[in-house]
Amino acid sequence: MTYDTTGSIERYDAALDAVIDSSAKAEIIAEGFAWSEGPLWVESEQMLLFSDVPTNTIYKWTADKGSEVYLKPSGDTGDNPNRRKEPGSNGLLLDDLGNLVLCQHGNRQVARMDTPLQQPKSNFISLADKYDNKRFNSPNDAVYNKEGDLFFTDPPYGLPTQRDDDPEKELPFNGVYKVKQNGEIILLTDQISKPNGIAFFPGGQKLLIGNSDPNAADWYILDLTDSVVTPKLFYSSTNERDGLPGLPDGLKIDSNGIVYASGPGGVWIFDSTAKVLGKIVLDEAASNVALSTDEKTLYITNTGKVLRVSLK
């Protein structure tokens, strides 16, 4: 099947040539969504799952059938999801048993779908819903380490006003958390203003966090080997965002430590030392990315669209 294409590649460093072809285009494999997010490639089913956060829906995309509804409701199972702008699921991932795990805005928790991938139903088991006996804001994105501990970000975008002064906000900060396998929840930091995308560098000791704050449009490293985990600046795009759509949001890191991060103007490609190798330039905001299992394909949630780009 032939798809329409969008975007272009900006090459800033010769090292980009080992990652992506400078003539690559992004294929528009699905469109018509309100705000696509949380892409997840599921190798066993040869499908891409992604959230449409405002419509409380997860879609699946396959090469044969295109996009179709996979799960609804996905993030708010209450009586009045429409009082929120973004009630649905956001980040999606698989646990080590292959279960679907969802960051749920409306339900204000990270949860596991309690049915097999092939038989999706809106039955959820909460993995984390409170810290210090206060409800989370709206878990946004998450990642597992190899030991099976869960790490997630908790900005306010699923609250009715999406603001820090929302009357339903119970925690006085926007945190990054670790959920141990025994269920214990640890606050890693409350020092990132709008923590969003999250991924591990190879080795599993350093997290990269995207901060979707227009006044601090930054990426930070959290080194989990530090006795006190303190955000260290990886890269700031604050002074490079004027007029460009999007902010630091979802991101993924491949097995070579190459970072694919949604940010101002599209998807930024960094090496592990924070050198910008290039960008996938897009006309609309990119919210998140996913890598195929073989790391040869990058999927991008791009406002109302979902894109596919070939990598090397």
C-alpha positions as CSV (number, residue, x, y, z in Angstrom):
1,M,0.0,0.0,0.0
2,T,1.2,3.5,-0.8
3,Y,0.8,6.2,1.8
4,D,0.9,10.0,1.6
5,T,4.1,11.4,3.1
6,T,4.9,14.4,5.2
7,G,7.9,16.0,6.8
8,S,11.6,16.1,6.0
9,I,15.0,15.3,7.6
10,E,17.4,18.0,8.8
11,R,20.9,16.7,9.2
12,Y,23.2,18.4,11.7
13,D,25.9,15.8,12.1
14,A,27.4,13.1,9.9
15,A,26.6,10.5,12.6
16,L,22.9,10.8,11.5
17,D,23.7,8.9,8.4
18,A,24.0,5.7,10.4
19,V,20.5,6.3,11.9
20,I,18.3,7.6,9.1
21,D,18.5,8.5,5.4
22,S,18.5,12.2,4.8
23,S,16.0,11.7,2.1
24,A,13.6,9.8,4.3
25,K,9.9,10.8,4.4
26,A,7.3,10.1,7.0
27,E,4.4,8.0,5.8
28,I,1.0,8.9,7.1
29,I,-0.4,5.5,8.0
30,A,-3.5,6.7,9.9
31,E,-5.2,10.0,10.5
32,G,-8.4,11.6,11.8
33,F,-7.7,11.6,15.5
34,A,-8.0,14.3,18.1
35,W,-4.6,13.9,19.8
36,S,-2.7,10.7,19.1
37,E,-0.3,9.5,21.8
38,G,1.4,6.6,23.4
39,P,2.4,4.5,20.4
40,L,3.4,0.9,21.2
41,W,4.6,-1.7,18.6
42,V,3.4,-5.2,19.6
43,E,5.6,-7.7,17.8
44,S,3.6,-10.8,18.7
45,E,0.4,-9.3,17.1
46,Q,2.2,-7.3,14.3
47,M,0.1,-4.3,15.4
48,L,0.7,-0.7,16.6
49,L,-1.4,0.4,19.5
50,F,-1.9,4.1,20.3
51,S,-4.1,6.3,22.4
52,D,-6.4,9.0,21.2
53,V,-6.5,10.8,24.5
54,P,-9.4,13.2,24.1
55,T,-11.7,10.5,22.9
56,N,-10.9,8.0,25.6
57,T,-9.9,5.4,23.0
58,I,-7.1,3.1,22.0
59,Y,-6.7,2.2,18.4
60,K,-4.8,-0.6,16.8
61,W,-3.2,-0.3,13.4
62,T,-2.2,-3.3,11.2
63,A,-0.8,-3.2,7.7
64,D,-3.8,-5.2,6.4
65,K,-6.7,-3.4,8.0
66,G,-5.3,0.1,8.9
67,S,-6.6,1.6,12.1
68,E,-9.6,0.4,14.1
69,V,-10.9,0.8,17.6
70,Y,-9.1,-1.5,20.0
71,L,-10.4,-0.4,23.5
72,K,-12.9,2.2,24.7
73,P,-13.0,3.5,27.4
74,S,-9.3,3.4,27.7
75,G,-8.4,5.9,30.5
76,D,-11.6,7.1,32.2
77,T,-14.1,4.4,33.2
78,G,-16.2,6.9,35.2
79,D,-19.7,8.4,34.4
80,N,-18.5,11.7,33.0
81,P,-15.3,11.5,31.1
82,N,-16.2,14.6,29.0
83,R,-15.5,17.0,31.9
84,R,-11.9,16.4,31.1
85,K,-10.2,17.6,27.9
86,E,-8.0,14.5,27.9
87,P,-9.7,11.6,29.8
88,G,-8.2,8.7,27.9
89,S,-5.1,6.5,28.2
90,N,-1.8,8.1,27.3
91,G,1.4,6.0,27.4
92,L,1.1,2.3,26.7
93,L,3.6,-0.5,27.4
94,L,3.9,-4.2,27.9
95,D,5.0,-5.8,31.2
96,D,7.3,-8.8,31.1
97,L,4.4,-11.2,30.8
98,G,3.1,-9.4,27.7
99,N,0.1,-7.7,29.5
100,L,-0.9,-4.2,28.3
101,V,-0.1,-1.5,30.9
102,L,-1.7,1.9,30.5
103,C,-1.2,5.4,31.9
104,Q,-4.8,6.5,32.6
105,H,-5.6,10.2,32.7
106,G,-9.2,10.0,33.9
107,N,-8.7,7.2,36.3
108,R,-5.5,8.9,37.6
109,Q,-3.6,5.7,37.8
110,V,-1.2,3.3,36.0
111,A,-3.2,0.1,35.4
112,R,-2.9,-3.3,33.8
113,M,-5.6,-4.5,31.4
114,D,-7.0,-7.7,33.0
115,T,-7.6,-9.5,29.7
116,P,-5.4,-10.9,27.0
117,L,-4.1,-8.6,24.2
118,Q,-6.3,-10.5,21.7
119,Q,-9.5,-9.9,23.7
120,P,-9.3,-6.3,24.9
121,K,-11.8,-5.2,27.5
122,S,-12.0,-2.2,29.8
123,N,-11.2,-4.2,32.9
124,F,-8.2,-2.8,34.8
125,I,-6.1,-3.7,37.8
126,S,-4.5,-0.6,39.4
127,L,-0.7,-0.8,39.7
128,A,-0.3,2.7,41.3
129,D,-3.0,5.3,42.1
130,K,-1.8,7.2,45.2
131,Y,1.3,8.6,46.7
132,D,1.3,9.6,50.4
133,N,-2.4,8.8,50.4
134,K,-3.0,11.5,47.7
135,R,-4.3,10.7,44.2
136,F,-1.9,11.1,41.3
137,N,-2.5,13.9,38.9
138,S,-2.7,12.0,35.7
139,P,0.0,9.4,34.9
140,N,1.4,10.3,31.5
141,D,4.1,7.9,30.3
142,A,6.0,4.9,31.8
143,V,8.8,2.4,31.3
144,Y,9.9,-0.8,32.9
145,N,13.5,-1.7,33.8
146,K,14.9,-5.1,33.3
147,E,14.1,-6.1,36.9
148,G,10.4,-5.4,36.4
149,D,10.2,-2.1,38.4
150,L,7.9,0.5,36.8
151,F,8.8,4.2,36.3
152,F,6.3,6.9,35.4
153,T,5.7,10.6,35.0
154,D,2.7,12.4,36.5
155,P,2.0,15.9,35.0
156,P,-1.5,17.5,35.3
157,Y,-2.8,17.2,31.7
158,G,-5.5,14.8,32.6
159,L,-7.1,17.1,35.2
160,P,-10.1,19.1,34.0
161,T,-8.2,22.3,33.6
162,Q,-4.9,20.7,32.8
163,R,-3.3,23.2,35.2
164,D,-1.3,23.1,38.4
165,D,-4.0,25.1,40.2
166,D,-6.7,22.6,39.3
167,P,-9.0,22.1,42.4
168,E,-8.9,18.4,41.9
169,K,-5.1,18.3,42.1
170,E,-4.1,16.6,45.4
171,L,-0.3,16.5,45.2
172,P,1.5,19.8,45.3
173,F,4.0,18.8,42.6
174,N,4.3,16.9,39.4
175,G,6.5,13.8,40.1
176,V,8.5,11.1,38.6
177,Y,8.0,7.8,40.4
178,K,9.2,4.2,40.8
179,V,6.9,1.4,41.5
180,K,8.7,-1.6,43.0
181,Q,7.5,-5.1,42.3
182,N,6.1,-5.4,45.8
183,G,3.9,-2.3,45.0
184,E,5.9,0.2,47.1
185,I,5.9,3.6,45.4
186,I,9.0,5.9,45.6
187,L,9.1,9.5,44.5
188,L,12.3,9.9,42.5
189,T,12.0,13.7,42.0
190,D,9.5,16.5,42.3
191,Q,11.9,19.0,40.7
192,I,10.8,18.7,37.0
193,S,8.0,21.1,36.3
194,K,6.0,19.1,33.7
195,P,7.6,15.6,33.5
196,N,6.3,13.8,30.4
197,G,8.3,11.3,28.2
198,I,10.5,8.8,30.0
199,A,12.9,6.1,28.8
200,F,16.1,4.3,29.9
201,F,19.5,4.6,28.4
202,P,21.2,1.3,27.7
203,G,22.3,-0.2,31.0
204,G,19.1,0.7,32.8
205,Q,20.7,3.2,35.3
206,K,19.9,6.5,33.7
207,L,16.4,7.8,32.8
208,L,15.8,10.6,30.3
209,I,12.7,12.7,31.0
210,G,11.1,15.2,28.6
211,N,9.7,18.3,30.3
212,S,6.7,19.7,28.4
213,D,7.0,23.2,29.9
214,P,7.2,26.1,27.4
215,N,9.3,28.0,29.9
216,A,11.7,25.1,30.4
217,A,11.4,23.0,27.3
218,D,14.2,20.7,28.4
219,W,15.3,17.1,28.7
220,Y,16.7,15.9,32.0
221,I,18.7,12.8,33.1
222,L,17.9,11.1,36.4
223,D,20.9,8.9,37.5
224,L,19.4,6.2,39.7
225,T,22.8,5.3,41.1
226,D,22.9,8.7,42.8
227,S,22.2,8.6,46.6
228,V,19.9,11.6,46.0
229,V,18.3,11.6,42.5
230,T,18.5,15.1,41.1
231,P,17.6,16.1,37.6
232,K,20.6,17.0,35.4
233,L,20.1,19.0,32.2
234,F,20.6,16.9,29.1
235,Y,19.5,19.5,26.5
236,S,17.4,22.7,26.5
237,S,15.3,23.6,23.6
238,T,13.7,26.6,25.4
239,N,15.4,29.1,23.2
240,E,14.8,27.1,20.0
241,R,11.1,26.7,20.2
242,D,9.8,30.1,18.9
243,G,7.0,29.5,16.5
244,L,7.5,25.8,16.3
245,P,4.7,23.3,17.1
246,G,5.2,21.0,20.1
247,L,7.3,20.6,23.2
248,P,9.5,17.9,24.7
249,D,7.0,15.1,25.1
250,G,7.3,11.3,24.5
251,L,10.6,9.7,23.7
252,K,12.4,6.4,23.1
253,I,16.0,5.4,23.2
254,D,17.4,2.6,21.1
255,S,19.9,-0.1,22.0
256,N,22.8,2.1,20.8
257,G,21.7,5.0,23.0
258,I,20.3,7.1,20.2
259,V,17.4,9.2,21.5
260,Y,14.3,9.9,19.4
261,A,12.4,12.7,21.2
262,S,9.3,14.6,20.3
263,G,10.1,18.3,20.7
264,P,9.7,21.7,19.1
265,G,9.2,21.3,15.3
266,G,9.1,17.5,15.2
267,V,11.3,14.6,16.4
268,W,14.8,15.4,17.7
269,I,17.5,12.8,17.3
270,F,20.3,12.9,19.8
271,D,23.3,10.7,20.6
272,S,23.8,9.7,24.2
273,T,26.1,12.7,24.9
274,A,23.2,15.1,24.0
275,K,24.6,16.0,20.6
276,V,21.7,16.8,18.2
277,L,22.3,14.7,15.1
278,G,19.2,15.8,13.3
279,K,15.5,16.2,13.3
280,I,12.4,14.8,11.6
281,V,10.8,18.1,10.8
282,L,7.0,18.1,11.0
283,D,4.3,20.7,10.5
284,E,2.2,19.7,13.5
285,A,3.2,18.8,17.0
286,A,4.7,15.3,17.6
287,S,3.6,13.9,20.9
288,N,5.5,10.6,21.1
289,V,7.4,7.9,19.3
290,A,7.7,4.1,19.2
291,L,10.4,1.8,17.8
292,S,9.8,-1.5,16.1
293,T,11.4,-4.5,17.8
294,D,14.2,-4.6,15.2
295,E,14.7,-0.8,15.5
296,K,14.3,-0.4,11.8
297,T,11.0,1.6,12.0
298,L,10.0,4.7,14.0
299,Y,6.3,5.3,14.6
300,I,5.3,8.9,15.5
301,T,2.1,10.2,16.9
302,N,1.7,13.5,15.2
303,T,-1.4,15.5,16.5
304,G,-4.2,13.9,14.5
305,K,-2.0,11.5,12.5
306,V,0.2,8.5,13.0
307,L,3.4,8.4,11.0
308,R,5.9,5.7,10.0
309,V,9.6,6.4,9.2
310,S,12.2,3.9,8.0
311,L,15.5,3.8,10.0
312,K,18.7,2.2,9.1
